[in-house]
Amino acid sequence: MIRDKIALGTVQFGLNYGIANETGQMKGAEVEKILSDAKDNGIDILDTAIAYGTSEEVLGKVGTDGFRVVTKLPPLPADQSDIAHWGTEQVRESLARLGQKKLYGLLLHRSRDLLGSKGRQLIQALADLKNDGFVQKVGVSIYSPDELEVVFNKIKIDLVQAPLNVVDRRLESSGWLDHLKDDGVEVHTRSAFLQGLLLMERGKIPQKFSRWSNLWDQWNERLQDSGVSALEACLAYPLSLEQVDQVIVGVDSAAQLLEILQAAKNVNEVPGTLFMRSTDLDLINPSNWNHL
């Protein structure tokens, strides 16, 4: 089933996150309702990170039984000399916060840590965490497919998380999506809604994105002509790719999760002509938005 490919992102549980987020960080009761609805609808993967504020603590308080959890190690501290000890302690503390005995996935939040002088030690630390039973799968969270060339030359990975949406199609167009599939790597994609920007009404898109006015006009025109909602179109692209194992979605409320699950039922009816493309990193990489 298509909805079996949906995973729940939890950054909003620990931080005030997302350009379209008008409610801020969520309260515990809302998180509890979201997790309950997620479980009832077959979602069993939670994506979080040590760097997501209090996300892990919130998840642990609500309860993560029945979920497979993927979390991410923070950037490697420059003054850290004992990488094995650092990695083990990070994971032990993460498991304690989450109330889990074992992580489904452990990702490096910053893949370039593999390039530093301590890269070899970091690779060994990940292998040890997997061999010692703390983690089922190890891998990387990336911002650009270009990072994968370096990663594949350094370490055998089980899991990759990468941005992919109707505008940012680099993972597919670069050939890396097929490469990952052929190599047996599990692929989780994020940013399906580009932090909510792709779901905003045309008139509510912030002025700093006006240099892409032609793209927004084209996007809205195509949606209107097809009778497809922005939510359906955004979900349809990553969900339609057989190489993608999980599409991570973040939500601001329990109601929004149910809207996403409902929209996912209709993705097979979405025409491929709705999918666009941009290679402008100022747009497709949200970390550049503060400079606009």
Stockholm file with secondary structure:
# STOCKHOLM 1.0

chainA/1-292         MIRDKIALGTVQFGLNYGIANETGQMKGAEVEKILSDAKDNGIDILDTAIAYGTSEEVLGKVGTDGFRVVTKLPPLPADQSDIAHWGTEQVRESLARLGQKKLYGLLLHRSRDLLGSKGRQLIQALADLKNDGFVQKVGVSIYSPDELEVVFNKIKIDLVQAPLNVVDRRLESSGWLDHLKDDGVEVHTRSAFLQGLLLMERGKIPQKFSRWSNLWDQWNERLQDSGVSALEACLAYPLSLEQVDQVIVGVDSAAQLLEILQAAKNVNEVPGTLFMRSTDLDLINPSNWNHL
#=GR chainA/1-292 SS CGGGGEEEECHHHHSCCCTTCCSCSCCHHHHHHHHHHHHHTTCCEEECCTTSTTHHHHHHHHCCTTCEEEEEECCCCTTCCCHHHHHHHHHHHHHHHHTCSSEEEEEESCGGGGGSTTHHHHHHHHHHHHHTTSEEEEEEECSSTHHHHHHHHHCCCSEEEEECCSSCCHHHHTSHHHHHHHTTCEEEEECTTTTTGGGSCGGGSCGGGGGGHHHHHHHHHHHHHHTCCHHHHHHHHHHHCTTCCEEEEECSSHHHHHHHHHHHTTGGGSCGGGCCCCCCHHHHCGGGGGGC
#=GC SS_cons         CGGGGEEEECHHHHSCCCTTCCSCSCCHHHHHHHHHHHHHTTCCEEECCTTSTTHHHHHHHHCCTTCEEEEEECCCCTTCCCHHHHHHHHHHHHHHHHTCSSEEEEEESCGGGGGSTTHHHHHHHHHHHHHTTSEEEEEEECSSTHHHHHHHHHCCCSEEEEECCSSCCHHHHTSHHHHHHHTTCEEEEECTTTTTGGGSCGGGSCGGGGGGHHHHHHHHHHHHHHTCCHHHHHHHHHHHCTTCCEEEEECSSHHHHHHHHHHHTTGGGSCGGGCCCCCCHHHHCGGGGGGC
//
